């Protein structure tokens, strides 16, 4: 089975072959990197992505193909790496809000572009979300994961993910109404 499809669980158990890891990397490295760049910036993204792949190799014996698909599993490992940045992330967003208040920046809204700009109000709105809500909304917005995939990534029931997503969207809509009206 090719890792690229991710539509069916791999029933072989943990990956032991180097070719499987090459397939995992080829299938998901670029989208994982884009997501991580948006979360922590370019300076830390390469290290986090490398650490995520290294960690998946280290914990390969704990991978249960009947529970998680390779994409969800990998994003889950990377999200755990990113969690170490969350406290600093709120501080960075608040600093960004102060800096961006003085100058306007425009970047393409094309999802293929890495730069989804944060204006000062959006940065402040994101920084004011609870960590759990910010995590879910950014997994949707920047990694393009579905609530079911997020539930696998975060090892949470899908209903919890949907609740956090609802709360995050409600809070953002209150403090930054145009954020959810983007096409």
Secondary structure, 3 states (H helix, E strand, C coil): CCCCCCCCCCCCCCCCCHHHHHHHHHHHHHHHHHHHHHHHCHHHHHHHHHHHHHHHHHCHHHCCCCCCCHHHHHHHHHHHHHHCCHHHHHHHHHHHHHHHHHCCCCCCCCCCCCCCCCCHHHHHHHHCCCHHHHHHHHHHHCCCCCHHHHHHHHCCCHHHHHHHHHHHHHHHHHHCHHHHHCC
